[in-house]
Amino acid sequence: MKVNIHEAAAHLSKLINRVSGGEEIIIARAGKPVARLVPVGSRPVERIPGTAKGKIILHEDFTAPLTDDVIDSFYK
């Protein structure tokens, strides 16, 4: 659901009830999203460095320069 700032301020308690039910509310200014209202429990779990060790394999040319074709594809 997306609401503007004025509507969010006027109906904050109703929006909080919806968020408590698991819904996510996007708050927008002039139609552009500026904030997200989410349940407290939905915060991402803190990442622990090194937990994927041995699970990710990088190809030997991973750090090689990109070809012109690949670079050009970013600009199309």
PDB file with SEQRES, HELIX, SHEET and CRYST1 records, atoms N, CA, C and O in Angstrom:
SEQRES   1 A   76  MET LYS VAL ASN ILE HIS GLU ALA ALA ALA HIS LEU SER          
SEQRES   2 A   76  LYS LEU ILE ASN ARG VAL SER GLY GLY GLU GLU ILE ILE          
SEQRES   3 A   76  ILE ALA ARG ALA GLY LYS PRO VAL ALA ARG LEU VAL PRO          
SEQRES   4 A   76  VAL GLY SER ARG PRO VAL GLU ARG ILE PRO GLY THR ALA          
SEQRES   5 A   76  LYS GLY LYS ILE ILE LEU HIS GLU ASP PHE THR ALA PRO          
SEQRES   6 A   76  LEU THR ASP ASP VAL ILE ASP SER PHE TYR LYS                  
HELIX    1 AA1 ILE A    5  ALA A   10  1                                   6    
HELIX    2 AA2 LEU A   12  SER A   20  1                                   9    
HELIX    3 AA3 VAL A   40  SER A   42  5                                   3    
HELIX    4 AA4 ASP A   68  SER A   73  1                                   6    
SHEET    1 AA1 3 LYS A   2  ASN A   4  0                                        
SHEET    2 AA1 3 ILE A  25  ARG A  29  1                                        
SHEET    3 AA1 3 LYS A  32  LEU A  37 -1                                        
CRYST1    1.000    1.000    1.000  90.00  90.00  90.00 P 1           1          
ATOM      1  N   MET A   1       0.846  -1.174   0.000  1.00  0.00           N  
ATOM      2  CA  MET A   1       0.000   0.000   0.000  1.00  0.00           C  
ATOM      3  C   MET A   1       0.888   1.232   0.000  1.00  0.00           C  
ATOM      4  O   MET A   1       1.932   1.250   0.652  1.00  0.00           O  
ATOM      5  N   LYS A   2       0.482   2.252  -0.721  1.00  0.00           N  
ATOM      6  CA  LYS A   2       1.252   3.490  -0.814  1.00  0.00           C  
ATOM      7  C   LYS A   2       0.349   4.660  -0.414  1.00  0.00           C  
ATOM      8  O   LYS A   2      -0.761   4.789  -0.929  1.00  0.00           O  
ATOM      9  N   VAL A   3       0.825   5.516   0.507  1.00  0.00           N  
ATOM     10  CA  VAL A   3       0.065   6.684   0.955  1.00  0.00           C  
ATOM     11  C   VAL A   3       0.965   7.915   0.926  1.00  0.00           C  
ATOM     12  O   VAL A   3       2.189   7.803   1.005  1.00  0.00           O  
ATOM     13  N   ASN A   4       0.348   9.088   0.811  1.00  0.00           N  
ATOM     14  CA  ASN A   4       1.160  10.302   0.861  1.00  0.00           C  
ATOM     15  C   ASN A   4       1.378  10.715   2.310  1.00  0.00           C  
ATOM     16  O   ASN A   4       0.710  10.203   3.209  1.00  0.00           O  
ATOM     17  N   ILE A   5       2.300  11.629   2.541  1.00  0.00           N  
ATOM     18  CA  ILE A   5       2.684  12.022   3.901  1.00  0.00           C  
ATOM     19  C   ILE A   5       1.489  12.574   4.670  1.00  0.00           C  
ATOM     20  O   ILE A   5       1.298  12.228   5.836  1.00  0.00           O  
ATOM     21  N   HIS A   6       0.693  13.414   4.047  1.00  0.00           N  
ATOM     22  CA  HIS A   6      -0.459  14.007   4.730  1.00  0.00           C  
ATOM     23  C   HIS A   6      -1.422  12.919   5.195  1.00  0.00           C  
ATOM     24  O   HIS A   6      -1.896  12.948   6.330  1.00  0.00           O  
ATOM     25  N   GLU A   7      -1.708  11.964   4.319  1.00  0.00           N  
ATOM     26  CA  GLU A   7      -2.609  10.860   4.663  1.00  0.00           C  
ATOM     27  C   GLU A   7      -2.014  10.003   5.782  1.00  0.00           C  
ATOM     28  O   GLU A   7      -2.731   9.568   6.682  1.00  0.00           O  
ATOM     29  N   ALA A   8      -0.703   9.764   5.723  1.00  0.00           N  
ATOM     30  CA  ALA A   8      -0.037   8.968   6.761  1.00  0.00           C  
ATOM     31  C   ALA A   8      -0.152   9.645   8.121  1.00  0.00           C  
ATOM     32  O   ALA A   8      -0.421   8.984   9.124  1.00  0.00           O  
ATOM     33  N   ALA A   9       0.049  10.960   8.159  1.00  0.00           N  
ATOM     34  CA  ALA A   9      -0.043  11.700   9.418  1.00  0.00           C  
ATOM     35  C   ALA A   9      -1.475  11.678   9.952  1.00  0.00           C  
ATOM     36  O   ALA A   9      -1.689  11.529  11.155  1.00  0.00           O  
ATOM     37  N   ALA A  10      -2.440  11.823   9.070  1.00  0.00           N  
ATOM     38  CA  ALA A  10      -3.845  11.877   9.485  1.00  0.00           C  
ATOM     39  C   ALA A  10      -4.373  10.520   9.954  1.00  0.00           C  
ATOM     40  O   ALA A  10      -5.277  10.458  10.788  1.00  0.00           O  
ATOM     41  N   HIS A  11      -3.807   9.431   9.419  1.00  0.00           N  
ATOM     42  CA  HIS A  11      -4.325   8.086   9.711  1.00  0.00           C  
ATOM     43  C   HIS A  11      -3.252   7.162  10.283  1.00  0.00           C  
ATOM     44  O   HIS A  11      -3.278   5.955  10.045  1.00  0.00           O  
ATOM     45  N   LEU A  12      -2.313   7.728  11.034  1.00  0.00           N  
ATOM     46  CA  LEU A  12      -1.183   6.929  11.521  1.00  0.00           C  
ATOM     47  C   LEU A  12      -1.627   5.717  12.332  1.00  0.00           C  
ATOM     48  O   LEU A  12      -1.100   4.624  12.129  1.00  0.00           O  
ATOM     49  N   SER A  13      -2.572   5.879  13.233  1.00  0.00           N  
ATOM     50  CA  SER A  13      -2.983   4.738  14.062  1.00  0.00           C  
ATOM     51  C   SER A  13      -3.583   3.622  13.206  1.00  0.00           C  
ATOM     52  O   SER A  13      -3.348   2.447  13.489  1.00  0.00           O  
ATOM     53  N   LYS A  14      -4.354   3.959  12.163  1.00  0.00           N  
ATOM     54  CA  LYS A  14      -4.917   2.939  11.269  1.00  0.00           C  
ATOM     55  C   LYS A  14      -3.806   2.242  10.488  1.00  0.00           C  
ATOM     56  O   LYS A  14      -3.837   1.027  10.295  1.00  0.00           O  
ATOM     57  N   LEU A  15      -2.824   3.027  10.041  1.00  0.00           N  
ATOM     58  CA  LEU A  15      -1.708   2.431   9.297  1.00  0.00           C  
ATOM     59  C   LEU A  15      -0.899   1.496  10.194  1.00  0.00           C  
ATOM     60  O   LEU A  15      -0.461   0.433   9.753  1.00  0.00           O  
ATOM     61  N   ILE A  16      -0.702   1.890  11.439  1.00  0.00           N  
ATOM     62  CA  ILE A  16       0.045   1.037  12.372  1.00  0.00           C  
ATOM     63  C   ILE A  16      -0.707  -0.268  12.603  1.00  0.00           C  
ATOM     64  O   ILE A  16      -0.083  -1.324  12.700  1.00  0.00           O  
ATOM     65  N   ASN A  17      -2.022  -0.218  12.693  1.00  0.00           N  
ATOM     66  CA  ASN A  17      -2.801  -1.454  12.834  1.00  0.00           C  
ATOM     67  C   ASN A  17      -2.599  -2.372  11.638  1.00  0.00           C  
ATOM     68  O   ASN A  17      -2.471  -3.586  11.796  1.00  0.00           O  
ATOM     69  N   ARG A  18      -2.569  -1.797  10.447  1.00  0.00           N  
ATOM     70  CA  ARG A  18      -2.360  -2.602   9.239  1.00  0.00           C  
ATOM     71  C   ARG A  18      -0.960  -3.207   9.232  1.00  0.00           C  
ATOM     72  O   ARG A  18      -0.777  -4.371   8.874  1.00  0.00           O  
ATOM     73  N   VAL A  19       0.020  -2.407   9.629  1.00  0.00           N  
ATOM     74  CA  VAL A  19       1.402  -2.893   9.673  1.00  0.00           C  
ATOM     75  C   VAL A  19       1.539  -3.995  10.718  1.00  0.00           C  
ATOM     76  O   VAL A  19       2.267  -4.965  10.509  1.00  0.00           O  
ATOM     77  N   SER A  20       0.840  -3.847  11.844  1.00  0.00           N  
ATOM     78  CA  SER A  20       0.869  -4.890  12.880  1.00  0.00           C  
ATOM     79  C   SER A  20       0.357  -6.218  12.346  1.00  0.00           C  
ATOM     80  O   SER A  20       0.741  -7.283  12.831  1.00  0.00           O  
ATOM     81  N   GLY A  21      -0.512  -6.147  11.345  1.00  0.00           N  
ATOM     82  CA  GLY A  21      -1.036  -7.353  10.714  1.00  0.00           C  
ATOM     83  C   GLY A  21      -0.120  -7.925   9.644  1.00  0.00           C  
ATOM     84  O   GLY A  21      -0.465  -8.906   8.986  1.00  0.00           O  
ATOM     85  N   GLY A  22       1.047  -7.314   9.468  1.00  0.00           N  
ATOM     86  CA  GLY A  22       2.029  -7.843   8.523  1.00  0.00           C  
ATOM     87  C   GLY A  22       2.136  -7.077   7.220  1.00  0.00           C  
ATOM     88  O   GLY A  22       2.971  -7.403   6.376  1.00  0.00           O  
ATOM     89  N   GLU A  23       1.303  -6.066   7.043  1.00  0.00           N  
ATOM     90  CA  GLU A  23       1.339  -5.295   5.799  1.00  0.00           C  
ATOM     91  C   GLU A  23       2.498  -4.292   5.815  1.00  0.00           C  
ATOM     92  O   GLU A  23       2.926  -3.844   6.879  1.00  0.00           O  
ATOM     93  N   GLU A  24       2.989  -3.955   4.650  1.00  0.00           N  
ATOM     94  CA  GLU A  24       4.041  -2.947   4.490  1.00  0.00           C  
ATOM     95  C   GLU A  24       3.421  -1.717   3.843  1.00  0.00           C  
ATOM     96  O   GLU A  24       2.695  -1.832   2.856  1.00  0.00           O  
ATOM     97  N   ILE A  25       3.705  -0.534   4.398  1.00  0.00           N  
ATOM     98  CA  ILE A  25       3.142   0.712   3.888  1.00  0.00           C  
ATOM     99  C   ILE A  25       4.293   1.581   3.362  1.00  0.00           C  
ATOM    100  O   ILE A  25       5.281   1.800   4.063  1.00  0.00           O  
ATOM    101  N   ILE A  26       4.159   2.066   2.139  1.00  0.00           N  
ATOM    102  CA  ILE A  26       5.127   2.984   1.554  1.00  0.00           C  
ATOM    103  C   ILE A  26       4.569   4.396   1.707  1.00  0.00           C  
ATOM    104  O   ILE A  26       3.425   4.659   1.335  1.00  0.00           O  
ATOM    105  N   ILE A  27       5.376   5.302   2.253  1.00  0.00           N  
ATOM    106  CA  ILE A  27       4.972   6.695   2.416  1.00  0.00           C  
ATOM    107  C   ILE A  27       5.686   7.513   1.347  1.00  0.00           C  
ATOM    108  O   ILE A  27       6.905   7.437   1.193  1.00  0.00           O  
ATOM    109  N   ALA A  28       4.894   8.302   0.610  1.00  0.00           N  
ATOM    110  CA  ALA A  28       5.431   9.042  -0.529  1.00  0.00           C  
ATOM    111  C   ALA A  28       5.249  10.547  -0.361  1.00  0.00           C  
ATOM    112  O   ALA A  28       4.305  11.014   0.277  1.00  0.00           O  
ATOM    113  N   ARG A  29       6.170  11.282  -0.946  1.00  0.00           N  
ATOM    114  CA  ARG A  29       6.077  12.741  -1.032  1.00  0.00           C  
ATOM    115  C   ARG A  29       6.026  13.079  -2.512  1.00  0.00           C  
ATOM    116  O   ARG A  29       6.929  12.730  -3.272  1.00  0.00           O  
ATOM    117  N   ALA A  30       4.962  13.759  -2.912  1.00  0.00           N  
ATOM    118  CA  ALA A  30       4.761  14.115  -4.327  1.00  0.00           C  
ATOM    119  C   ALA A  30       4.828  12.875  -5.220  1.00  0.00           C  
ATOM    120  O   ALA A  30       5.345  12.927  -6.336  1.00  0.00           O  
ATOM    121  N   GLY A  31       4.296  11.759  -4.713  1.00  0.00           N  
ATOM    122  CA  GLY A  31       4.255  10.528  -5.494  1.00  0.00           C  
ATOM    123  C   GLY A  31       5.526   9.705  -5.492  1.00  0.00           C  
ATOM    124  O   GLY A  31       5.552   8.609  -6.051  1.00  0.00           O  
ATOM    125  N   LYS A  32       6.593  10.217  -4.868  1.00  0.00           N  
ATOM    126  CA  LYS A  32       7.868   9.483  -4.835  1.00  0.00           C  
ATOM    127  C   LYS A  32       8.063   8.855  -3.460  1.00  0.00           C  
ATOM    128  O   LYS A  32       7.983   9.557  -2.451  1.00  0.00           O  
ATOM    129  N   PRO A  33       8.317   7.545  -3.395  1.00  0.00           N  
ATOM    130  CA  PRO A  33       8.505   6.873  -2.109  1.00  0.00           C  
ATOM    131  C   PRO A  33       9.679   7.484  -1.326  1.00  0.00           C  
ATOM    132  O   PRO A  33      10.762   7.695  -1.873  1.00  0.00           O  
ATOM    133  N   VAL A  34       9.442   7.760  -0.040  1.00  0.00           N  
ATOM    134  CA  VAL A  34      10.493   8.321   0.813  1.00  0.00           C  
ATOM    135  C   VAL A  34      10.708   7.508   2.083  1.00  0.00           C  
ATOM    136  O   VAL A  34      11.753   7.629   2.721  1.00  0.00           O  
ATOM    137  N   ALA A  35       9.728   6.673   2.462  1.00  0.00           N  
ATOM    138  CA  ALA A  35       9.864   5.888   3.691  1.00  0.00           C  
ATOM    139  C   ALA A  35       9.026   4.621   3.579  1.00  0.00           C  
ATOM    140  O   ALA A  35       8.116   4.521   2.755  1.00  0.00           O  
ATOM    141  N   ARG A  36       9.361   3.656   4.434  1.00  0.00           N  
ATOM    142  CA  ARG A  36       8.627   2.398   4.460  1.00  0.00           C  
ATOM    143  C   ARG A  36       8.260   2.094   5.902  1.00  0.00           C  
ATOM    144  O   ARG A  36       9.121   2.116   6.782  1.00  0.00           O  
ATOM    145  N   LEU A  37       7.000   1.814   6.147  1.00  0.00           N  
ATOM    146  CA  LEU A  37       6.512   1.462   7.472  1.00  0.00           C  
ATOM    147  C   LEU A  37       6.326  -0.049   7.480  1.00  0.00           C  
ATOM    148  O   LEU A  37       5.492  -0.583   6.749  1.00  0.00           O  
ATOM    149  N   VAL A  38       7.111  -0.738   8.315  1.00  0.00           N  
ATOM    150  CA  VAL A  38       7.077  -2.205   8.356  1.00  0.00           C  
ATOM    151  C   VAL A  38       6.999  -2.663   9.802  1.00  0.00           C  
ATOM    152  O   VAL A  38       7.357  -1.913  10.710  1.00  0.00           O  
ATOM    153  N   PRO A  39       6.533  -3.888  10.026  1.00  0.00           N  
ATOM    154  CA  PRO A  39       6.505  -4.414  11.387  1.00  0.00           C  
ATOM    155  C   PRO A  39       7.922  -4.524  11.944  1.00  0.00           C  
ATOM    156  O   PRO A  39       8.868  -4.797  11.204  1.00  0.00           O  
ATOM    157  N   VAL A  40       8.063  -4.312  13.240  1.00  0.00           N  
ATOM    158  CA  VAL A  40       9.378  -4.365  13.880  1.00  0.00           C  
ATOM    159  C   VAL A  40      10.030  -5.724  13.686  1.00  0.00           C  
ATOM    160  O   VAL A  40      11.237  -5.795  13.455  1.00  0.00           O  
ATOM    161  N   GLY A  41       9.276  -6.783  13.771  1.00  0.00           N  
ATOM    162  CA  GLY A  41       9.819  -8.126  13.641  1.00  0.00           C  
ATOM    163  C   GLY A  41      10.327  -8.466  12.262  1.00  0.00           C  
ATOM    164  O   GLY A  41      10.963  -9.505  12.086  1.00  0.00           O  
ATOM    165  N   SER A  42      10.068  -7.619  11.268  1.00  0.00           N  
ATOM    166  CA  SER A  42      10.470  -7.961   9.911  1.00  0.00           C  
ATOM    167  C   SER A  42      11.851  -7.424   9.539  1.00  0.00           C  
ATOM    168  O   SER A  42      12.236  -7.459   8.371  1.00  0.00           O  
ATOM    169  N   ARG A  43      12.599  -6.925  10.531  1.00  0.00           N  
ATOM    170  CA  ARG A  43      13.955  -6.463  10.242  1.00  0.00           C  
ATOM    171  C   ARG A  43      14.812  -7.632   9.787  1.00  0.00           C  
ATOM    172  O   ARG A  43      14.675  -8.742  10.301  1.00  0.00           O  
ATOM    173  N   PRO A  44      15.684  -7.392   8.839  1.00  0.00           N  
ATOM    174  CA  PRO A  44      16.557  -8.481   8.392  1.00  0.00           C  
ATOM    175  C   PRO A  44      17.465  -8.957   9.525  1.00  0.00           C  
ATOM    176  O   PRO A  44      17.877  -8.181  10.388  1.00  0.00           O  
ATOM    177  N   VAL A  45      17.756 -10.224   9.497  1.00  0.00           N  
ATOM    178  CA  VAL A  45      18.668 -10.801  10.484  1.00  0.00           C  
ATOM    179  C   VAL A  45      20.069 -10.271  10.211  1.00  0.00           C  
ATOM    180  O   VAL A  45      20.479 -10.155   9.056  1.00  0.00           O  
ATOM    181  N   GLU A  46      20.801  -9.951  11.271  1.00  0.00           N  
ATOM    182  CA  GLU A  46      22.159  -9.436  11.090  1.00  0.00           C  
ATOM    183  C   GLU A  46      23.021 -10.496  10.413  1.00  0.00           C  
ATOM    184  O   GLU A  46      23.029 -11.665  10.799  1.00  0.00           O  
ATOM    185  N   ARG A  47      23.741 -10.052   9.398  1.00  0.00           N  
ATOM    186  CA  ARG A  47      24.586 -10.980   8.650  1.00  0.00           C  
ATOM    187  C   ARG A  47      25.887 -11.239   9.412  1.00  0.00           C  
ATOM    188  O   ARG A  47      26.437 -10.352  10.065  1.00  0.00           O  
ATOM    189  N   ILE A  48      26.352 -12.471   9.309  1.00  0.00           N  
ATOM    190  CA  ILE A  48      27.602 -12.858   9.960  1.00  0.00           C  
ATOM    191  C   ILE A  48      28.612 -13.168   8.859  1.00  0.00           C  
ATOM    192  O   ILE A  48      28.414 -14.108   8.089  1.00  0.00           O  
ATOM    193  N   PRO A  49      29.702 -12.383   8.772  1.00  0.00           N  
ATOM    194  CA  PRO A  49      30.704 -12.616   7.737  1.00  0.00           C  
ATOM    195  C   PRO A  49      31.282 -14.034   7.803  1.00  0.00           C  
ATOM    196  O   PRO A  49      31.552 -14.559   8.883  1.00  0.00           O  
ATOM    197  N   GLY A  50      31.463 -14.633   6.641  1.00  0.00           N  
ATOM    198  CA  GLY A  50      32.112 -15.932   6.559  1.00  0.00           C  
ATOM    199  C   GLY A  50      31.170 -17.120   6.573  1.00  0.00           C  
ATOM    200  O   GLY A  50      31.627 -18.255   6.436  1.00  0.00           O  
ATOM    201  N   THR A  51      29.866 -16.903   6.733  1.00  0.00           N  
ATOM    202  CA  THR A  51      28.950 -18.042   6.825  1.00  0.00           C  
ATOM    203  C   THR A  51      28.742 -18.753   5.488  1.00  0.00           C  
ATOM    204  O   THR A  51      28.225 -19.870   5.470  1.00  0.00           O  
ATOM    205  N   ALA A  52      29.127 -18.141   4.376  1.00  0.00           N  
ATOM    206  CA  ALA A  52      28.984 -18.779   3.064  1.00  0.00           C  
ATOM    207  C   ALA A  52      30.311 -19.353   2.562  1.00  0.00           C  
ATOM    208  O   ALA A  52      30.422 -19.757   1.405  1.00  0.00           O  
ATOM    209  N   LYS A  53      31.297 -19.384   3.430  1.00  0.00           N  
ATOM    210  CA  LYS A  53      32.620 -19.880   3.026  1.00  0.00           C  
ATOM    211  C   LYS A  53      32.497 -21.304   2.472  1.00  0.00           C  
ATOM    212  O   LYS A  53      31.912 -22.186   3.099  1.00  0.00           O  
ATOM    213  N   GLY A  54      33.068 -21.498   1.276  1.00  0.00           N  
ATOM    214  CA  GLY A  54      33.022 -22.795   0.621  1.00  0.00           C  
ATOM    215  C   GLY A  54      31.771 -23.018  -0.211  1.00  0.00           C  
ATOM    216  O   GLY A  54      31.694 -24.010  -0.936  1.00  0.00           O  
ATOM    217  N   LYS A  55      30.788 -22.129  -0.131  1.00  0.00           N  
ATOM    218  CA  LYS A  55      29.537 -22.283  -0.867  1.00  0.00           C  
ATOM    219  C   LYS A  55      29.515 -21.442  -2.141  1.00  0.00           C  
ATOM    220  O   LYS A  55      28.689 -21.675  -3.024  1.00  0.00           O  
ATOM    221  N   ILE A  56      30.411 -20.475  -2.239  1.00  0.00           N  
ATOM    222  CA  ILE A  56      30.453 -19.585  -3.392  1.00  0.00           C  
ATOM    223  C   ILE A  56      31.759 -19.809  -4.136  1.00  0.00           C  
ATOM    224  O   ILE A  56      32.841 -19.770  -3.550  1.00  0.00           O  
ATOM    225  N   ILE A  57      31.641 -20.045  -5.436  1.00  0.00           N  
ATOM    226  CA  ILE A  57      32.832 -20.281  -6.248  1.00  0.00           C  
ATOM    227  C   ILE A  57      32.875 -19.214  -7.336  1.00  0.00           C  
ATOM    228  O   ILE A  57      31.922 -19.061  -8.101  1.00  0.00           O  
ATOM    229  N   LEU A  58      33.973 -18.484  -7.403  1.00  0.00           N  
ATOM    230  CA  LEU A  58      34.164 -17.470  -8.428  1.00  0.00           C  
ATOM    231  C   LEU A  58      34.995 -18.053  -9.557  1.00  0.00           C  
ATOM    232  O   LEU A  58      35.994 -18.732  -9.321  1.00  0.00           O  
ATOM    233  N   HIS A  59      34.574 -17.784 -10.782  1.00  0.00           N  
ATOM    234  CA  HIS A  59      35.307 -18.257 -11.944  1.00  0.00           C  
ATOM    235  C   HIS A  59      36.672 -17.575 -11.967  1.00  0.00           C  
ATOM    236  O   HIS A  59      36.808 -16.448 -11.490  1.00  0.00           O  
ATOM    237  N   GLU A  60      37.669 -18.238 -12.512  1.00  0.00           N  
ATOM    238  CA  GLU A  60      39.035 -17.708 -12.500  1.00  0.00           C  
ATOM    239  C   GLU A  60      39.171 -16.367 -13.212  1.00  0.00           C  
ATOM    240  O   GLU A  60      40.084 -15.602 -12.899  1.00  0.00           O  
ATOM    241  N   ASP A  61      38.276 -16.058 -14.175  1.00  0.00           N  
ATOM    242  CA  ASP A  61      38.371 -14.777 -14.872  1.00  0.00           C  
ATOM    243  C   ASP A  61      37.402 -13.725 -14.293  1.00  0.00           C  
ATOM    244  O   ASP A  61      37.070 -12.745 -14.960  1.00  0.00           O  
ATOM    245  N   PHE A  62      36.961 -13.942 -13.057  1.00  0.00           N  
ATOM    246  CA  PHE A  62      36.001 -13.034 -12.416  1.00  0.00           C  
ATOM    247  C   PHE A  62      36.477 -11.581 -12.415  1.00  0.00           C  
ATOM    248  O   PHE A  62      35.670 -10.669 -12.596  1.00  0.00           O  
ATOM    249  N   THR A  63      37.756 -11.360 -12.216  1.00  0.00           N  
ATOM    250  CA  THR A  63      38.286  -9.990 -12.140  1.00  0.00           C  
ATOM    251  C   THR A  63      38.850  -9.495 -13.477  1.00  0.00           C  
ATOM    252  O   THR A  63      39.423  -8.408 -13.549  1.00  0.00           O  
ATOM    253  N   ALA A  64      38.687 -10.293 -14.523  1.00  0.00           N  
ATOM    254  CA  ALA A  64      39.178  -9.887 -15.843  1.00  0.00           C  
ATOM    255  C   ALA A  64      38.342  -8.720 -16.364  1.00  0.00           C  
ATOM    256  O   ALA A  64      37.162  -8.614 -16.031  1.00  0.00           O  
ATOM    257  N   PRO A  65      38.933  -7.842 -17.176  1.00  0.00           N  
ATOM    258  CA  PRO A  65      38.173  -6.726 -17.742  1.00  0.00           C  
ATOM    259  C   PRO A  65      36.986  -7.234 -18.565  1.00  0.00           C  
ATOM    260  O   PRO A  65      37.059  -8.292 -19.189  1.00  0.00           O  
ATOM    261  N   LEU A  66      35.905  -6.473 -18.556  1.00  0.00           N  
ATOM    262  CA  LEU A  66      34.724  -6.843 -19.332  1.00  0.00           C  
ATOM    263  C   LEU A  66      34.970  -6.593 -20.817  1.00  0.00           C  
ATOM    264  O   LEU A  66      35.731  -5.702 -21.196  1.00  0.00           O  
ATOM    265  N   THR A  67      34.312  -7.397 -21.645  1.00  0.00           N  
ATOM    266  CA  THR A  67      34.444  -7.197 -23.083  1.00  0.00           C  
ATOM    267  C   THR A  67      33.641  -5.959 -23.490  1.00  0.00           C  
ATOM    268  O   THR A  67      32.767  -5.501 -22.754  1.00  0.00           O  
ATOM    269  N   ASP A  68      33.949  -5.433 -24.666  1.00  0.00           N  
ATOM    270  CA  ASP A  68      33.236  -4.250 -25.162  1.00  0.00           C  
ATOM    271  C   ASP A  68      31.740  -4.532 -25.316  1.00  0.00           C  
ATOM    272  O   ASP A  68      30.915  -3.655 -25.059  1.00  0.00           O  
ATOM    273  N   ASP A  69      31.388  -5.747 -25.734  1.00  0.00           N  
ATOM    274  CA  ASP A  69      29.977  -6.110 -25.883  1.00  0.00           C  
ATOM    275  C   ASP A  69      29.231  -6.002 -24.555  1.00  0.00           C  
ATOM    276  O   ASP A  69      28.115  -5.485 -24.497  1.00  0.00           O  
ATOM    277  N   VAL A  70      29.847  -6.488 -23.511  1.00  0.00           N  
ATOM    278  CA  VAL A  70      29.206  -6.441 -22.187  1.00  0.00           C  
ATOM    279  C   VAL A  70      29.087  -4.991 -21.721  1.00  0.00           C  
ATOM    280  O   VAL A  70      28.035  -4.588 -21.226  1.00  0.00           O  
ATOM    281  N   ILE A  71      30.131  -4.219 -21.869  1.00  0.00           N  
ATOM    282  CA  ILE A  71      30.085  -2.818 -21.473  1.00  0.00           C  
ATOM    283  C   ILE A  71      29.022  -2.063 -22.251  1.00  0.00           C  
ATOM    284  O   ILE A  71      28.269  -1.277 -21.677  1.00  0.00           O  
ATOM    285  N   ASP A  72      28.958  -2.300 -23.563  1.00  0.00           N  
ATOM    286  CA  ASP A  72      27.947  -1.647 -24.403  1.00  0.00           C  
ATOM    287  C   ASP A  72      26.518  -2.000 -23.967  1.00  0.00           C  
ATOM    288  O   ASP A  72      25.615  -1.172 -24.085  1.00  0.00           O  
ATOM    289  N   SER A  73      26.313  -3.210 -23.470  1.00  0.00           N  
ATOM    290  CA  SER A  73      24.960  -3.631 -23.082  1.00  0.00           C  
ATOM    291  C   SER A  73      24.430  -2.816 -21.907  1.00  0.00           C  
ATOM    292  O   SER A  73      23.215  -2.746 -21.721  1.00  0.00           O  
ATOM    293  N   PHE A  74      25.291  -2.203 -21.113  1.00  0.00           N  
ATOM    294  CA  PHE A  74      24.851  -1.362 -19.992  1.00  0.00           C  
ATOM    295  C   PHE A  74      24.266  -0.042 -20.472  1.00  0.00           C  
ATOM    296  O   PHE A  74      23.528   0.608 -19.733  1.00  0.00           O  
ATOM    297  N   TYR A  75      24.579   0.356 -21.678  1.00  0.00           N  
ATOM    298  CA  TYR A  75      24.157   1.646 -22.197  1.00  0.00           C  
ATOM    299  C   TYR A  75      23.027   1.572 -23.210  1.00  0.00           C  
ATOM    300  O   TYR A  75      22.686   2.573 -23.840  1.00  0.00           O  
ATOM    301  N   LYS A  76      22.444   0.388 -23.369  1.00  0.00           N  
ATOM    302  CA  LYS A  76      21.348   0.210 -24.338  1.00  0.00           C  
ATOM    303  C   LYS A  76      20.033   0.327 -23.654  1.00  0.00           C  
ATOM    304  O   LYS A  76      18.990   0.207 -24.296  1.00  0.00           O  
TER     305      LYS A  76                                                      
END                                                                             
